[in-house]
Each structure stands twice: as structure tokens, then as C-alpha cells.
Amino acid sequence: MEAKVRWESGLTFRVDQEGHQYHIDVPAGDGAPTKGPRPKGLVLAGLGGCTAIDVVSILEKMRVKLDGLEVQVSAEAREEHPRIFTGIHLRYVFRGRNLPMDKLERAVKLSEETYCGVSAMLRPAVPITSEIVVEG
């Protein structure tokens, strides 16, 4: 796995990663639109994507049919530099009928404690909490 990050201008960088191109950027403060997310935001997206992939895969093996899953990831960061995360919260929003809570909890726990590599990298550095919500 690798990524190439190339400076374009200001604080905008183009990333080439696994055949995909995207931008990372930081707001300039003048209200000008950015071309992409901030780097720490990508860390949160990576965590959400990693655990979501695990959970859906595990639930498929358990023969649980979902209508949808959204993982909402939020973080608090300290004010002083380096502005590291001081806490991350994952909110798993499952959509479907008659979803078995015990299987949802098991899938989330397996992802968070065993399978998600992003979670495993972050957990020693920052507390991660989670909750499960079922809609439908």
C-alpha cells in the first residue's frame, strides 16, 4: 500500500492512491472553497470505512439482512499543537426490520477489537467509544 502526495498550491495537495486521485486541503481562512478534506478528517473516514466494511461482512456471514448502515464518526481534538484527537466516537446506525441486537453487537465488537486495522492503530493513542442505533 502506498500513496503519493504532491503539492499543487497554497495548502492543496493531490493524492494518487491505489488508482484513485483526490485532493487534501486546509481552509485558507478567507472563505475560499477547498478542493478536498483535511488530513485528520481522512483518518476518521478511514476508521469509519474500515469498521463498516468489517461489520457488513460479518453480518452477511451471520445471514443478517440490512437495509442500510451508516457509521458516523466524530472526534474531539486538543487546542494546542499538535492538535491530536483526545477522543473518537463511532455511532453505528443500522437500518432494517427485526434486526437481532445480539448479532449487531457481536459484529461491532469483532470489528473494533479484532479485525479493523485502523481501529487497532488508533486505539493505543486515543480512546474510542461506540454506540449502536437501529432504525426501521
Backbone hydrogen bonds in HBPLUS format (Angstrom, degrees):
<---DONOR---> <-ACCEPTOR-->    atom                        ^
c    i                          cat <-CA-CA->   ^        H-A-AA   ^      H-
h    n   atom  resd res      DA  || num        DHA   H-A  angle D-A-AA Bond
n    s   type  num  typ     dist DA aas  dist angle  dist       angle   num
A0004-LYS N   A0016-ASP O   2.96 MM  12  5.17 161.1  2.00 144.8 151.1     1
A0016-ASP N   A0004-LYS O   2.90 MM  12  5.17 156.0  1.95 147.6 155.6     2
A0006-ARG N   A0014-ARG O   2.79 MM   8  5.16 169.8  1.80 154.2 156.6     3
A0014-ARG N   A0006-ARG O   2.74 MM   8  5.16 156.4  1.80 154.5 155.7     4
A0008-GLU N   A0012-THR O   2.90 MM   4  5.66 169.5  1.91 154.7 152.5     5
A0012-THR N   A0009-SER O   2.79 MM   3  5.50 167.3  1.81 153.5 157.9     6
A0013-PHE N   A0024-ILE O   2.95 MM  11  5.39 166.8  1.97 163.7 165.5     7
A0024-ILE N   A0013-PHE O   2.95 MM  11  5.39 155.6  2.01 148.6 155.9     8
A0015-VAL N   A0022-TYR O   2.67 MM   7  5.31 172.8  1.67 174.7 173.7     9
A0022-TYR N   A0015-VAL O   3.05 MM   7  5.31 152.0  2.13 142.3 150.5    10
A0017-GLN N   A0020-HIS O   2.82 MM   3  5.20 167.5  1.83 155.3 159.5    11
A0020-HIS N   A0017-GLN O   2.80 MM   3  5.20 157.1  1.86 118.8 126.8    12
A0025-ASP N   A0037-PRO O   3.00 MM  12  5.80 157.0  2.06 132.5 139.2    13
A0041-GLY N   A0038-ARG O   3.11 MM   3  5.20 123.1  2.45  99.4 114.1    14
A0042-LEU N   A0038-ARG O   3.17 MM   4  6.57 141.8  2.32 147.0 157.6    15
A0042-LEU N   A0039-PRO O   3.05 MM   3  5.14 125.4  2.36  96.5 110.5    16
A0043-VAL N   A0039-PRO O   3.23 MM   4  6.68 139.9  2.40 141.4 152.1    17
A0043-VAL N   A0040-LYS O   3.13 MM   3  4.99 124.2  2.46  90.2 104.4    18
A0044-LEU N   A0040-LYS O   3.22 MM   4  6.62 155.1  2.28 145.6 150.5    19
A0045-ALA N   A0041-GLY O   2.94 MM   4  6.26 156.9  1.99 146.1 152.9    20
A0046-GLY N   A0042-LEU O   2.78 MM   4  5.93 153.3  1.85 144.5 151.9    21
A0047-LEU N   A0043-VAL O   2.98 MM   4  6.26 155.0  2.04 148.2 154.4    22
A0048-GLY N   A0044-LEU O   2.91 MM   4  6.17 167.4  1.93 153.6 156.9    23
A0049-GLY N   A0045-ALA O   2.80 MM   4  5.93 163.3  1.83 151.3 156.3    24
A0050-CYS N   A0046-GLY O   2.90 MM   4  5.91 159.6  1.94 144.4 150.5    25
A0051-THR N   A0047-LEU O   3.07 MM   4  6.24 174.8  2.07 156.1 156.9    26
A0052-ALA N   A0048-GLY O   2.96 MM   4  5.96 154.6  2.02 143.4 151.4    27
A0053-ILE N   A0049-GLY O   2.99 MM   4  6.07 163.0  2.02 149.4 153.1    28
A0054-ASP N   A0050-CYS O   3.19 MM   4  6.45 162.8  2.22 145.9 150.5    29
A0055-VAL N   A0051-THR O   2.88 MM   4  6.06 172.5  1.89 156.1 157.9    30
A0056-VAL N   A0052-ALA O   2.99 MM   4  6.13 172.7  2.00 155.3 157.1    31
A0057-SER N   A0053-ILE O   3.05 MM   4  6.12 162.7  2.08 147.2 152.6    32
A0058-ILE N   A0054-ASP O   2.81 MM   4  6.02 163.8  1.83 160.7 165.3    33
A0059-LEU N   A0055-VAL O   2.90 MM   4  6.04 166.9  1.92 152.6 156.5    34
A0060-GLU N   A0056-VAL O   2.93 MM   4  6.10 148.7  2.03 145.9 154.3    35
A0061-LYS N   A0057-SER O   3.17 MM   4  6.46 153.9  2.24 144.2 150.4    36
A0062-MET N   A0058-ILE O   3.01 MM   4  6.35 137.9  2.19 141.2 153.7    37
A0064-VAL N   A0059-LEU O   2.87 MM   5  5.22 177.7  1.87 153.9 153.3    38
A0063-ARG N   A0060-GLU O   3.01 MM   3  4.88 154.8  2.08 100.2 107.4    39
A0067-ASP N   A0095-ARG O   2.72 MM  28  5.15 161.8  1.76 148.9 147.4    40
A0068-GLY N   A0095-ARG O   3.16 MM  27  4.71 135.4  2.37 133.1 124.6    41
A0095-ARG N   A0068-GLY O   2.80 MM  27  4.71 155.9  1.85 144.8 138.8    42
A0070-GLU N   A0093-VAL O   2.95 MM  23  5.11 149.8  2.04 135.7 145.4    43
A0093-VAL N   A0070-GLU O   2.79 MM  23  5.11 172.1  1.79 162.1 163.9    44
A0072-GLN N   A0091-ARG O   2.88 MM  19  4.97 169.1  1.89 144.8 144.5    45
A0091-ARG N   A0072-GLN O   2.83 MM  19  4.97 154.5  1.89 144.6 152.6    46
A0074-SER N   A0089-HIS O   2.98 MM  15  5.32 162.5  2.02 151.8 157.6    47
A0089-HIS N   A0074-SER O   2.82 MM  15  5.32 165.0  1.84 154.4 157.7    48
A0076-GLU N   A0087-GLY O   2.94 MM  11  5.34 158.0  1.99 151.3 157.0    49
A0086-THR N   A0076-GLU O   2.74 MM  10  5.57 160.3  1.78 135.7 142.2    50
A0078-ARG N   A0084-ILE O   3.10 MM   6  6.05 155.0  2.16 164.8 165.9    51
A0084-ILE N   A0082-PRO O   2.79 MM   2  5.59 135.7  1.99 108.9  94.5    52
A0088-ILE N   A0127-PRO O   2.97 MM  39  6.34 155.0  2.03 159.0 166.3    53
A0129-THR N   A0088-ILE O   2.88 MM  41  6.36 160.5  1.92 157.8 162.5    54
A0090-LEU N   A0129-THR O   2.84 MM  39  6.21 159.9  1.88 146.0 151.6    55
A0131-GLU N   A0090-LEU O   2.95 MM  41  6.48 136.8  2.14 154.2 167.0    56
A0092-TYR N   A0131-GLU O   2.92 MM  39  6.17 168.2  1.94 164.9 160.8    57
A0133-VAL N   A0092-TYR O   2.79 MM  41  6.03 160.1  1.82 173.8 171.6    58
A0094-PHE N   A0133-VAL O   2.80 MM  39  6.15 161.9  1.83 169.9 164.8    59
A0135-GLU N   A0094-PHE O   2.77 MM  41  6.11 163.9  1.80 164.3 169.7    60
A0096-GLY N   A0135-GLU O   3.08 MM  39  6.56 152.8  2.16 158.4 166.8    61
A0103-LYS N   A0100-PRO O   3.02 MM   3  5.53 127.3  2.31 110.9 123.4    62
A0104-LEU N   A0100-PRO O   3.10 MM   4  6.46 156.6  2.16 152.7 160.1    63
A0105-GLU N   A0101-MET O   2.89 MM   4  6.05 170.1  1.90 158.0 160.0    64
A0106-ARG N   A0102-ASP O   3.05 MM   4  6.13 152.7  2.12 136.0 143.8    65
A0107-ALA N   A0103-LYS O   2.93 MM   4  6.06 161.7  1.96 148.0 152.4    66
A0108-VAL N   A0104-LEU O   3.01 MM   4  6.23 164.6  2.03 153.7 157.7    67
A0109-LYS N   A0105-GLU O   2.92 MM   4  6.06 163.7  1.95 148.5 153.6    68
A0110-LEU N   A0106-ARG O   2.90 MM   4  6.06 162.5  1.93 151.3 156.0    69
A0111-SER N   A0107-ALA O   3.02 MM   4  6.20 160.0  2.06 147.1 152.6    70
A0112-GLU N   A0108-VAL O   2.89 MM   4  6.09 177.4  1.89 159.6 160.3    71
A0113-GLU N   A0109-LYS O   2.88 MM   4  5.82 157.6  1.93 151.0 156.7    72
A0114-THR N   A0110-LEU O   2.84 MM   4  5.22 144.5  1.96 135.9 143.4    73
A0115-TYR N   A0110-LEU O   3.05 MM   5  6.38 156.3  2.11 146.8 153.8    74
A0116-CYS N   A0111-SER O   2.89 MM   5  5.24 167.2  1.91 143.3 144.8    75
A0120-ALA N   A0116-CYS O   3.05 MM   4  6.34 156.9  2.10 146.7 153.6    76
A0121-MET N   A0117-GLY O   3.01 MM   4  6.22 142.8  2.15 139.8 148.6    77
A0122-LEU N   A0118-VAL O   3.00 MM   4  6.23 156.0  2.06 150.4 156.9    78
A0123-ARG N   A0119-SER O   2.83 MM   4  5.73 167.8  1.84 158.8 161.7    79
A0125-ALA N   A0122-LEU O   2.82 MM   3  5.46 145.4  1.94 123.4 134.1    80
A0126-VAL N   A0122-LEU O   3.04 MM   4  6.10 142.1  2.19 152.0 161.5    81
